[in-house]
Amino acid sequence: MILLDIANGWKTAIMIVAMIAVFYFFLIKPQSDRAKKDAAYRAGLKAGDRLMTAGGVHVSFVSADGAMATVEAAPGVRMKVQLASLQPIPVRKKESAKK
């Protein structure tokens, strides 16, 4: 093996660089990509969009003011929530018919 021929100091340095690369590509990059996607989603919200809060309440988006959003849970029932707590309503997959 090539690593056996390299001095101990270089083995350690190579392993540390490899660990940093693994952490970056498997943990840090996917998390930052997800954060960018979520921010773009929230920036594109418009009045009337159907959403779900982090607590599972289905609401309609009314407006946003900084980090806060006004949503409508029922006709005439408006609430202020954190904009970060809003997410799209999950789409359920249809169960295939059992044969």
Biopython code that builds the backbone (N, CA, C, O; Angstrom):
import numpy as np
from Bio.PDB.StructureBuilder import StructureBuilder

atoms = [
    (1, "MET", "N", (0.831, -1.195, 0.000)),
    (1, "MET", "CA", (0.000, 0.000, 0.000)),
    (1, "MET", "C", (0.870, 1.250, 0.000)),
    (1, "MET", "O", (1.982, 1.265, 0.527)),
    (2, "ILE", "N", (0.336, 2.272, -0.595)),
    (2, "ILE", "CA", (1.072, 3.533, -0.684)),
    (2, "ILE", "C", (1.172, 4.193, 0.683)),
    (2, "ILE", "O", (2.206, 4.775, 1.012)),
    (3, "LEU", "N", (0.109, 4.113, 1.491)),
    (3, "LEU", "CA", (0.118, 4.778, 2.786)),
    (3, "LEU", "C", (1.176, 4.202, 3.721)),
    (3, "LEU", "O", (1.648, 4.911, 4.610)),
    (4, "LEU", "N", (1.557, 2.958, 3.552)),
    (4, "LEU", "CA", (2.557, 2.357, 4.423)),
    (4, "LEU", "C", (3.943, 2.925, 4.156)),
    (4, "LEU", "O", (4.801, 2.884, 5.038)),
    (5, "ASP", "N", (4.178, 3.447, 2.973)),
    (5, "ASP", "CA", (5.476, 3.996, 2.619)),
    (5, "ASP", "C", (5.646, 5.450, 3.074)),
    (5, "ASP", "O", (6.763, 5.968, 3.082)),
    (6, "ILE", "N", (4.566, 6.096, 3.445)),
    (6, "ILE", "CA", (4.614, 7.510, 3.819)),
    (6, "ILE", "C", (4.916, 7.615, 5.319)),
    (6, "ILE", "O", (4.492, 6.763, 6.099)),
    (7, "ALA", "N", (5.638, 8.642, 5.712)),
    (7, "ALA", "CA", (5.975, 8.862, 7.118)),
    (7, "ALA", "C", (4.705, 9.077, 7.936)),
    (7, "ALA", "O", (3.670, 9.479, 7.405)),
    (8, "ASN", "N", (4.802, 8.804, 9.238)),
    (8, "ASN", "CA", (3.629, 8.890, 10.119)),
    (8, "ASN", "C", (2.977, 10.265, 10.114)),
    (8, "ASN", "O", (1.751, 10.354, 10.176)),
    (9, "GLY", "N", (3.744, 11.323, 10.044)),
    (9, "GLY", "CA", (3.180, 12.676, 10.041)),
    (9, "GLY", "C", (2.295, 12.913, 8.830)),
    (9, "GLY", "O", (1.250, 13.555, 8.936)),
    (10, "TRP", "N", (2.703, 12.406, 7.698)),
    (10, "TRP", "CA", (1.910, 12.574, 6.482)),
    (10, "TRP", "C", (0.652, 11.717, 6.522)),
    (10, "TRP", "O", (-0.396, 12.125, 6.021)),
    (11, "LYS", "N", (0.750, 10.539, 7.113)),
    (11, "LYS", "CA", (-0.444, 9.679, 7.240)),
    (11, "LYS", "C", (-1.525, 10.399, 8.030)),
    (11, "LYS", "O", (-2.696, 10.401, 7.652)),
    (12, "THR", "N", (-1.115, 11.007, 9.127)),
    (12, "THR", "CA", (-2.056, 11.734, 9.972)),
    (12, "THR", "C", (-2.665, 12.908, 9.216)),
    (12, "THR", "O", (-3.874, 13.124, 9.286)),
    (13, "ALA", "N", (-1.861, 13.653, 8.509)),
    (13, "ALA", "CA", (-2.346, 14.816, 7.756)),
    (13, "ALA", "C", (-3.331, 14.385, 6.672)),
    (13, "ALA", "O", (-4.361, 15.027, 6.468)),
    (14, "ILE", "N", (-3.009, 13.302, 5.985)),
    (14, "ILE", "CA", (-3.909, 12.809, 4.930)),
    (14, "ILE", "C", (-5.234, 12.355, 5.520)),
    (14, "ILE", "O", (-6.291, 12.618, 4.947)),
    (15, "MET", "N", (-5.188, 11.677, 6.656)),
    (15, "MET", "CA", (-6.429, 11.211, 7.293)),
    (15, "MET", "C", (-7.285, 12.387, 7.772)),
    (15, "MET", "O", (-8.509, 12.346, 7.647)),
    (16, "ILE", "N", (-6.663, 13.426, 8.313)),
    (16, "ILE", "CA", (-7.411, 14.599, 8.772)),
    (16, "ILE", "C", (-8.072, 15.293, 7.588)),
    (16, "ILE", "O", (-9.240, 15.675, 7.668)),
    (17, "VAL", "N", (-7.341, 15.459, 6.497)),
    (17, "VAL", "CA", (-7.918, 16.080, 5.298)),
    (17, "VAL", "C", (-9.059, 15.223, 4.765)),
    (17, "VAL", "O", (-10.087, 15.759, 4.349)),
    (18, "ALA", "N", (-8.900, 13.915, 4.770)),
    (18, "ALA", "CA", (-9.962, 13.018, 4.302)),
    (18, "ALA", "C", (-11.196, 13.127, 5.194)),
    (18, "ALA", "O", (-12.318, 13.134, 4.688)),
    (19, "MET", "N", (-11.012, 13.210, 6.506)),
    (19, "MET", "CA", (-12.151, 13.343, 7.424)),
    (19, "MET", "C", (-12.880, 14.666, 7.210)),
    (19, "MET", "O", (-14.110, 14.712, 7.229)),
    (20, "ILE", "N", (-12.121, 15.740, 7.007)),
    (20, "ILE", "CA", (-12.735, 17.049, 6.752)),
    (20, "ILE", "C", (-13.544, 17.001, 5.456)),
    (20, "ILE", "O", (-14.649, 17.541, 5.391)),
    (21, "ALA", "N", (-12.995, 16.357, 4.426)),
    (21, "ALA", "CA", (-13.710, 16.240, 3.152)),
    (21, "ALA", "C", (-15.005, 15.445, 3.318)),
    (21, "ALA", "O", (-16.040, 15.817, 2.765)),
    (22, "VAL", "N", (-14.945, 14.357, 4.076)),
    (22, "VAL", "CA", (-16.152, 13.552, 4.315)),
    (22, "VAL", "C", (-17.196, 14.374, 5.059)),
    (22, "VAL", "O", (-18.364, 14.370, 4.673)),
    (23, "PHE", "N", (-16.801, 15.082, 6.119)),
    (23, "PHE", "CA", (-17.748, 15.918, 6.863)),
    (23, "PHE", "C", (-18.357, 16.988, 5.969)),
    (23, "PHE", "O", (-19.557, 17.253, 6.045)),
    (24, "TYR", "N", (-17.538, 17.603, 5.126)),
    (24, "TYR", "CA", (-18.048, 18.663, 4.256)),
    (24, "TYR", "C", (-19.078, 18.124, 3.270)),
    (24, "TYR", "O", (-20.173, 18.675, 3.157)),
    (25, "PHE", "N", (-18.737, 17.054, 2.555)),
    (25, "PHE", "CA", (-19.615, 16.565, 1.497)),
    (25, "PHE", "C", (-20.836, 15.806, 2.007)),
    (25, "PHE", "O", (-21.847, 15.748, 1.307)),
    (26, "PHE", "N", (-20.775, 15.225, 3.202)),
    (26, "PHE", "CA", (-21.910, 14.463, 3.706)),
    (26, "PHE", "C", (-22.737, 15.189, 4.758)),
    (26, "PHE", "O", (-23.882, 14.809, 5.002)),
    (27, "LEU", "N", (-22.184, 16.226, 5.388)),
    (27, "LEU", "CA", (-22.932, 16.928, 6.429)),
    (27, "LEU", "C", (-23.143, 18.408, 6.149)),
    (27, "LEU", "O", (-24.277, 18.885, 6.171)),
    (28, "ILE", "N", (-22.075, 19.131, 5.889)),
    (28, "ILE", "CA", (-22.159, 20.587, 5.789)),
    (28, "ILE", "C", (-22.812, 21.037, 4.493)),
    (28, "ILE", "O", (-23.731, 21.856, 4.530)),
    (29, "LYS", "N", (-22.372, 20.532, 3.353)),
    (29, "LYS", "CA", (-22.907, 20.956, 2.062)),
    (29, "LYS", "C", (-24.393, 20.634, 1.906)),
    (29, "LYS", "O", (-25.148, 21.510, 1.485)),
    (30, "PRO", "N", (-24.852, 19.417, 2.225)),
    (30, "PRO", "CA", (-26.291, 19.153, 2.104)),
    (30, "PRO", "C", (-27.142, 20.054, 3.004)),
    (30, "PRO", "O", (-28.236, 20.466, 2.618)),
    (31, "GLN", "N", (-26.636, 20.358, 4.208)),
    (31, "GLN", "CA", (-27.387, 21.222, 5.107)),
    (31, "GLN", "C", (-27.478, 22.645, 4.559)),
    (31, "GLN", "O", (-28.538, 23.266, 4.636)),
    (32, "SER", "N", (-26.385, 23.167, 4.010)),
    (32, "SER", "CA", (-26.425, 24.525, 3.458)),
    (32, "SER", "C", (-27.289, 24.570, 2.197)),
    (32, "SER", "O", (-27.982, 25.560, 1.966)),
    (33, "ASP", "N", (-27.260, 23.516, 1.379)),
    (33, "ASP", "CA", (-28.132, 23.466, 0.200)),
    (33, "ASP", "C", (-29.593, 23.471, 0.618)),
    (33, "ASP", "O", (-30.413, 24.147, -0.003)),
    (34, "ARG", "N", (-29.925, 22.726, 1.659)),
    (34, "ARG", "CA", (-31.307, 22.671, 2.152)),
    (34, "ARG", "C", (-31.736, 24.034, 2.695)),
    (34, "ARG", "O", (-32.872, 24.455, 2.477)),
    (35, "ALA", "N", (-30.840, 24.725, 3.398)),
    (35, "ALA", "CA", (-31.155, 26.045, 3.937)),
    (35, "ALA", "C", (-31.412, 27.045, 2.808)),
    (35, "ALA", "O", (-32.322, 27.867, 2.909)),
    (36, "LYS", "N", (-30.626, 26.983, 1.741)),
    (36, "LYS", "CA", (-30.838, 27.869, 0.594)),
    (36, "LYS", "C", (-32.175, 27.574, -0.078)),
    (36, "LYS", "O", (-32.895, 28.494, -0.465)),
    (37, "LYS", "N", (-32.505, 26.292, -0.217)),
    (37, "LYS", "CA", (-33.766, 25.893, -0.839)),
    (37, "LYS", "C", (-34.954, 26.383, -0.007)),
    (37, "LYS", "O", (-35.937, 26.879, -0.558)),
    (38, "ASP", "N", (-34.861, 26.244, 1.325)),
    (38, "ASP", "CA", (-35.932, 26.702, 2.208)),
    (38, "ASP", "C", (-36.087, 28.220, 2.153)),
    (38, "ASP", "O", (-37.207, 28.729, 2.141)),
    (39, "ALA", "N", (-34.971, 28.942, 2.121)),
    (39, "ALA", "CA", (-35.029, 30.404, 2.051)),
    (39, "ALA", "C", (-35.655, 30.858, 0.736)),
    (39, "ALA", "O", (-36.435, 31.810, 0.717)),
    (40, "ALA", "N", (-35.319, 30.185, -0.359)),
    (40, "ALA", "CA", (-35.911, 30.536, -1.656)),
    (40, "ALA", "C", (-37.404, 30.248, -1.660)),
    (40, "ALA", "O", (-38.183, 31.007, -2.237)),
    (41, "TYR", "N", (-37.806, 29.160, -1.021)),
    (41, "TYR", "CA", (-39.232, 28.818, -0.938)),
    (41, "TYR", "C", (-39.987, 29.899, -0.169)),
    (41, "TYR", "O", (-41.040, 30.359, -0.611)),
    (42, "ARG", "N", (-39.455, 30.298, 0.967)),
    (42, "ARG", "CA", (-40.140, 31.303, 1.789)),
    (42, "ARG", "C", (-40.158, 32.670, 1.117)),
    (42, "ARG", "O", (-41.108, 33.432, 1.296)),
    (43, "ALA", "N", (-39.123, 32.991, 0.347)),
    (43, "ALA", "CA", (-39.078, 34.272, -0.361)),
    (43, "ALA", "C", (-40.109, 34.302, -1.489)),
    (43, "ALA", "O", (-40.572, 35.378, -1.868)),
    (44, "GLY", "N", (-40.468, 33.157, -2.021)),
    (44, "GLY", "CA", (-41.418, 33.087, -3.124)),
    (44, "GLY", "C", (-42.870, 32.935, -2.711)),
    (44, "GLY", "O", (-43.737, 32.755, -3.567)),
    (45, "LEU", "N", (-43.153, 33.002, -1.421)),
    (45, "LEU", "CA", (-44.539, 32.860, -0.969)),
    (45, "LEU", "C", (-45.371, 34.058, -1.393)),
    (45, "LEU", "O", (-44.904, 35.197, -1.377)),
    (46, "LYS", "N", (-46.607, 33.782, -1.770)),
    (46, "LYS", "CA", (-47.525, 34.869, -2.121)),
    (46, "LYS", "C", (-48.858, 34.623, -1.431)),
    (46, "LYS", "O", (-49.156, 33.503, -1.016)),
    (47, "ALA", "N", (-49.647, 35.664, -1.313)),
    (47, "ALA", "CA", (-50.927, 35.587, -0.603)),
    (47, "ALA", "C", (-51.807, 34.492, -1.202)),
    (47, "ALA", "O", (-51.953, 34.379, -2.419)),
    (48, "GLY", "N", (-52.380, 33.702, -0.322)),
    (48, "GLY", "CA", (-53.279, 32.632, -0.745)),
    (48, "GLY", "C", (-52.626, 31.268, -0.821)),
    (48, "GLY", "O", (-53.329, 30.266, -0.950)),
    (49, "ASP", "N", (-51.288, 31.191, -0.744)),
    (49, "ASP", "CA", (-50.612, 29.894, -0.776)),
    (49, "ASP", "C", (-51.010, 29.063, 0.441)),
    (49, "ASP", "O", (-51.095, 29.576, 1.557)),
    (50, "ARG", "N", (-51.251, 27.791, 0.214)),
    (50, "ARG", "CA", (-51.583, 26.867, 1.301)),
    (50, "ARG", "C", (-50.289, 26.315, 1.871)),
    (50, "ARG", "O", (-49.430, 25.835, 1.130)),
    (51, "LEU", "N", (-50.148, 26.383, 3.201)),
    (51, "LEU", "CA", (-48.937, 25.972, 3.893)),
    (51, "LEU", "C", (-49.281, 25.155, 5.121)),
    (51, "LEU", "O", (-50.448, 24.941, 5.450)),
    (52, "MET", "N", (-48.238, 24.709, 5.783)),
    (52, "MET", "CA", (-48.401, 24.026, 7.053)),
    (52, "MET", "C", (-47.382, 24.615, 8.017)),
    (52, "MET", "O", (-46.240, 24.864, 7.632)),
    (53, "THR", "N", (-47.781, 24.839, 9.262)),
    (53, "THR", "CA", (-46.841, 25.322, 10.267)),
    (53, "THR", "C", (-46.061, 24.138, 10.813)),
    (53, "THR", "O", (-46.392, 22.983, 10.545)),
    (54, "ALA", "N", (-45.026, 24.437, 11.580)),
    (54, "ALA", "CA", (-44.211, 23.377, 12.179)),
    (54, "ALA", "C", (-45.054, 22.521, 13.116)),
    (54, "ALA", "O", (-44.718, 21.362, 13.359)),
    (55, "GLY", "N", (-46.135, 23.069, 13.642)),
    (55, "GLY", "CA", (-47.017, 22.319, 14.537)),
    (55, "GLY", "C", (-48.040, 21.478, 13.807)),
    (55, "GLY", "O", (-48.791, 20.734, 14.438)),
    (56, "GLY", "N", (-48.085, 21.582, 12.489)),
    (56, "GLY", "CA", (-48.995, 20.762, 11.710)),
    (56, "GLY", "C", (-50.313, 21.427, 11.361)),
    (56, "GLY", "O", (-51.209, 20.770, 10.830)),
    (57, "VAL", "N", (-50.454, 22.706, 11.642)),
    (57, "VAL", "CA", (-51.688, 23.429, 11.334)),
    (57, "VAL", "C", (-51.646, 23.868, 9.871)),
    (57, "VAL", "O", (-50.684, 24.503, 9.440)),
    (58, "HIS", "N", (-52.685, 23.531, 9.111)),
    (58, "HIS", "CA", (-52.765, 23.942, 7.706)),
    (58, "HIS", "C", (-53.339, 25.349, 7.650)),
    (58, "HIS", "O", (-54.404, 25.616, 8.206)),
    (59, "VAL", "N", (-52.628, 26.245, 6.976)),
    (59, "VAL", "CA", (-52.993, 27.657, 6.939)),
    (59, "VAL", "C", (-52.839, 28.206, 5.527)),
    (59, "VAL", "O", (-52.262, 27.566, 4.648)),
    (60, "SER", "N", (-53.375, 29.415, 5.335)),
    (60, "SER", "CA", (-53.168, 30.170, 4.091)),
    (60, "SER", "C", (-52.259, 31.340, 4.410)),
    (60, "SER", "O", (-52.437, 32.017, 5.423)),
    (61, "PHE", "N", (-51.283, 31.578, 3.541)),
    (61, "PHE", "CA", (-50.343, 32.676, 3.725)),
    (61, "PHE", "C", (-51.034, 33.996, 3.395)),
    (61, "PHE", "O", (-51.723, 34.104, 2.380)),
    (62, "VAL", "N", (-50.847, 35.004, 4.257)),
    (62, "VAL", "CA", (-51.422, 36.325, 4.022)),
    (62, "VAL", "C", (-50.319, 37.322, 3.684)),
    (62, "VAL", "O", (-50.350, 37.949, 2.625)),
    (63, "SER", "N", (-49.336, 37.471, 4.588)),
    (63, "SER", "CA", (-48.249, 38.426, 4.350)),
    (63, "SER", "C", (-47.058, 38.084, 5.236)),
    (63, "SER", "O", (-47.157, 37.285, 6.167)),
    (64, "ALA", "N", (-45.931, 38.713, 4.917)),
    (64, "ALA", "CA", (-44.720, 38.532, 5.717)),
    (64, "ALA", "C", (-44.180, 39.900, 6.107)),
    (64, "ALA", "O", (-44.250, 40.855, 5.333)),
    (65, "ASP", "N", (-43.646, 39.978, 7.311)),
    (65, "ASP", "CA", (-43.036, 41.210, 7.802)),
    (65, "ASP", "C", (-41.756, 40.823, 8.533)),
    (65, "ASP", "O", (-41.780, 40.514, 9.725)),
    (66, "GLY", "N", (-40.655, 40.843, 7.819)),
    (66, "GLY", "CA", (-39.377, 40.441, 8.415)),
    (66, "GLY", "C", (-39.372, 38.945, 8.684)),
    (66, "GLY", "O", (-39.571, 38.140, 7.774)),
    (67, "ALA", "N", (-39.142, 38.578, 9.946)),
    (67, "ALA", "CA", (-39.086, 37.164, 10.321)),
    (67, "ALA", "C", (-40.454, 36.617, 10.715)),
    (67, "ALA", "O", (-40.589, 35.428, 11.002)),
    (68, "MET", "N", (-41.460, 37.474, 10.728)),
    (68, "MET", "CA", (-42.812, 37.056, 11.111)),
    (68, "MET", "C", (-43.711, 36.996, 9.879)),
    (68, "MET", "O", (-43.514, 37.731, 8.912)),
    (69, "ALA", "N", (-44.696, 36.112, 9.934)),
    (69, "ALA", "CA", (-45.655, 35.977, 8.845)),
    (69, "ALA", "C", (-47.052, 35.977, 9.433)),
    (69, "ALA", "O", (-47.277, 35.475, 10.534)),
    (70, "THR", "N", (-47.980, 36.542, 8.694)),
    (70, "THR", "CA", (-49.385, 36.481, 9.070)),
    (70, "THR", "C", (-50.031, 35.412, 8.212)),
    (70, "THR", "O", (-49.916, 35.420, 6.987)),
    (71, "VAL", "N", (-50.715, 34.486, 8.882)),
    (71, "VAL", "CA", (-51.386, 33.393, 8.187)),
    (71, "VAL", "C", (-52.834, 33.339, 8.644)),
    (71, "VAL", "O", (-53.191, 33.859, 9.701)),
    (72, "GLU", "N", (-53.651, 32.706, 7.835)),
    (72, "GLU", "CA", (-55.077, 32.593, 8.152)),
    (72, "GLU", "C", (-55.419, 31.110, 8.283)),
    (72, "GLU", "O", (-55.299, 30.350, 7.322)),
    (73, "ALA", "N", (-55.848, 30.703, 9.491)),
    (73, "ALA", "CA", (-56.177, 29.302, 9.765)),
    (73, "ALA", "C", (-57.604, 28.985, 9.356)),
    (73, "ALA", "O", (-57.892, 27.867, 8.930)),
    (74, "ALA", "N", (-58.485, 29.937, 9.478)),
    (74, "ALA", "CA", (-59.891, 29.806, 9.084)),
    (74, "ALA", "C", (-60.345, 31.196, 8.658)),
    (74, "ALA", "O", (-59.677, 32.179, 8.975)),
    (75, "PRO", "N", (-61.461, 31.301, 7.950)),
    (75, "PRO", "CA", (-61.921, 32.636, 7.540)),
    (75, "PRO", "C", (-62.045, 33.573, 8.741)),
    (75, "PRO", "O", (-62.824, 33.317, 9.660)),
    (76, "GLY", "N", (-61.279, 34.648, 8.726)),
    (76, "GLY", "CA", (-61.312, 35.632, 9.796)),
    (76, "GLY", "C", (-60.404, 35.321, 10.979)),
    (76, "GLY", "O", (-60.326, 36.127, 11.907)),
    (77, "VAL", "N", (-59.720, 34.192, 10.980)),
    (77, "VAL", "CA", (-58.830, 33.813, 12.082)),
    (77, "VAL", "C", (-57.389, 33.937, 11.601)),
    (77, "VAL", "O", (-56.869, 33.053, 10.920)),
    (78, "ARG", "N", (-56.757, 35.044, 11.965)),
    (78, "ARG", "CA", (-55.382, 35.293, 11.540)),
    (78, "ARG", "C", (-54.428, 35.114, 12.709)),
    (78, "ARG", "O", (-54.745, 35.445, 13.852)),
    (79, "MET", "N", (-53.254, 34.584, 12.396)),
    (79, "MET", "CA", (-52.226, 34.353, 13.414)),
    (79, "MET", "C", (-50.902, 34.879, 12.897)),
    (79, "MET", "O", (-50.657, 34.920, 11.691)),
    (80, "LYS", "N", (-50.049, 35.283, 13.837)),
    (80, "LYS", "CA", (-48.675, 35.643, 13.486)),
    (80, "LYS", "C", (-47.801, 34.475, 13.912)),
    (80, "LYS", "O", (-47.876, 34.004, 15.047)),
    (81, "VAL", "N", (-46.967, 34.015, 12.979)),
    (81, "VAL", "CA", (-46.053, 32.904, 13.248)),
    (81, "VAL", "C", (-44.679, 33.258, 12.714)),
    (81, "VAL", "O", (-44.527, 34.188, 11.921)),
    (82, "GLN", "N", (-43.690, 32.516, 13.150)),
    (82, "GLN", "CA", (-42.348, 32.684, 12.610)),
    (82, "GLN", "C", (-42.350, 32.228, 11.163)),
    (82, "GLN", "O", (-42.900, 31.173, 10.847)),
    (83, "LEU", "N", (-41.748, 33.001, 10.286)),
    (83, "LEU", "CA", (-41.681, 32.655, 8.870)),
    (83, "LEU", "C", (-40.933, 31.336, 8.675)),
    (83, "LEU", "O", (-41.251, 30.563, 7.770)),
    (84, "ALA", "N", (-39.940, 31.084, 9.524)),
    (84, "ALA", "CA", (-39.146, 29.853, 9.415)),
    (84, "ALA", "C", (-39.956, 28.609, 9.763)),
    (84, "ALA", "O", (-39.548, 27.499, 9.421)),
    (85, "SER", "N", (-41.096, 28.771, 10.436)),
    (85, "SER", "CA", (-41.888, 27.597, 10.817)),
    (85, "SER", "C", (-42.840, 27.156, 9.707)),
    (85, "SER", "O", (-43.508, 26.131, 9.842)),
    (86, "LEU", "N", (-42.912, 27.912, 8.617)),
    (86, "LEU", "CA", (-43.815, 27.563, 7.523)),
    (86, "LEU", "C", (-43.132, 26.617, 6.549)),
    (86, "LEU", "O", (-41.957, 26.780, 6.218)),
    (87, "GLN", "N", (-43.879, 25.642, 6.105)),
    (87, "GLN", "CA", (-43.351, 24.657, 5.163)),
    (87, "GLN", "C", (-44.463, 24.212, 4.226)),
    (87, "GLN", "O", (-45.643, 24.369, 4.542)),
    (88, "PRO", "N", (-44.100, 23.661, 3.085)),
    (88, "PRO", "CA", (-45.139, 23.193, 2.163)),
    (88, "PRO", "C", (-45.889, 22.012, 2.749)),
    (88, "PRO", "O", (-45.347, 21.253, 3.553)),
    (89, "ILE", "N", (-47.134, 21.863, 2.343)),
    (89, "ILE", "CA", (-47.925, 20.722, 2.788)),
    (89, "ILE", "C", (-47.383, 19.477, 2.105)),
    (89, "ILE", "O", (-47.273, 19.450, 0.879)),
    (90, "PRO", "N", (-47.042, 18.448, 2.872)),
    (90, "PRO", "CA", (-46.490, 17.234, 2.244)),
    (90, "PRO", "C", (-47.516, 16.557, 1.346)),
    (90, "PRO", "O", (-48.708, 16.530, 1.648)),
    (91, "VAL", "N", (-47.036, 16.017, 0.251)),
    (91, "VAL", "CA", (-47.906, 15.320, -0.692)),
    (91, "VAL", "C", (-47.864, 13.840, -0.350)),
    (91, "VAL", "O", (-46.791, 13.241, -0.272)),
    (92, "ARG", "N", (-49.028, 13.259, -0.148)),
    (92, "ARG", "CA", (-49.090, 11.833, 0.162)),
    (92, "ARG", "C", (-49.033, 11.027, -1.113)),
    (92, "ARG", "O", (-49.687, 11.350, -2.104)),
    (93, "LYS", "N", (-48.249, 9.986, -1.071)),
    (93, "LYS", "CA", (-48.182, 9.083, -2.211)),
    (93, "LYS", "C", (-49.382, 8.141, -2.149)),
    (93, "LYS", "O", (-49.752, 7.650, -1.082)),
    (94, "LYS", "N", (-49.969, 7.906, -3.295)),
    (94, "LYS", "CA", (-51.091, 6.980, -3.343)),
    (94, "LYS", "C", (-50.561, 5.566, -3.154)),
    (94, "LYS", "O", (-49.564, 5.165, -3.755)),
    (95, "GLU", "N", (-51.254, 4.828, -2.306)),
    (95, "GLU", "CA", (-50.847, 3.448, -2.084)),
    (95, "GLU", "C", (-51.237, 2.605, -3.287)),
    (95, "GLU", "O", (-52.349, 2.701, -3.808)),
    (96, "SER", "N", (-50.305, 1.788, -3.708)),
    (96, "SER", "CA", (-50.622, 0.934, -4.856)),
    (96, "SER", "C", (-51.586, -0.159, -4.414)),
    (96, "SER", "O", (-51.536, -0.637, -3.280)),
    (97, "ALA", "N", (-52.448, -0.534, -5.320)),
    (97, "ALA", "CA", (-53.447, -1.552, -5.021)),
    (97, "ALA", "C", (-52.756, -2.893, -4.828)),
    (97, "ALA", "O", (-51.895, -3.290, -5.613)),
    (98, "LYS", "N", (-53.150, -3.571, -3.778)),
    (98, "LYS", "CA", (-52.572, -4.888, -3.524)),
    (98, "LYS", "C", (-53.254, -5.919, -4.402)),
    (98, "LYS", "O", (-54.474, -5.911, -4.566)),
    (99, "LYS", "N", (-52.463, -6.787, -4.952)),
    (99, "LYS", "CA", (-53.005, -7.814, -5.844)),
    (99, "LYS", "C", (-53.090, -9.135, -5.162)),
    (99, "LYS", "O", (-53.525, -10.115, -5.767)),
]
sb = StructureBuilder()
sb.init_structure("model")
sb.init_model(0)
sb.init_chain("A")
sb.init_seg("    ")
for serial, (resi, resn, name, xyz) in enumerate(atoms, 1):
    if name == "N":
        sb.init_residue(resn, " ", resi, " ")
    sb.init_atom(name, np.array(xyz, "f"), 0.0, 1.0, " ", f" {name:<3s}", serial, name[0])
structure = sb.get_structure()
